[in-house]
Amino acid sequence: MSNDVENKKIVLMVDDDEIHLLTAELCLKDDYEVFKSKSGDEALKLLIKDKIIPDIILLDIIMPEMDGWDVFGKIKGISILKNVPILFLTSANGEAERRKARDIGAVDYITKPFNMDLLKSTIKKILEVKGKDKKW
């Protein structure tokens, strides 16, 4: 694997829990350039102000101030970001949440605590599909 950050795909993780952010970062940092955000507002600043365009976003649902559903809607409302795949990575594990995520267009849904191998393989699969389907 090349150490050249320019060649790495970008992952943005949005979660108010520092432990989950650090765990996921440790899992992904060898393969991806990882950006972390502790809130929806912080994530939107990274995306808009800092012009970070991730290849995939990992988004928690249960967060204070702005929940993951609202963050999802705001991201999808930004034309340059509307095709960025969003994977919910959350402790919300009910069927209603899963169905809602599917209905609004999330690419996948993984519950916490998550299996690191499952997370890595899911991201890899999503990015492979995204690479083949430019309309994603």
Protein Blocks (a to p, Z undefined) as FASTA:
>chain_A
ZZblklpccdddddfbfklmmmmmmmmmmmpccdddfbfklmmmmmmmnopacfbdcddf
bdghiafklmmmmmmmpmklmmpccddddfblcfklmmmmmmnopabdcdddddfklmmm
mmmmmmmmmmmmmmZZ
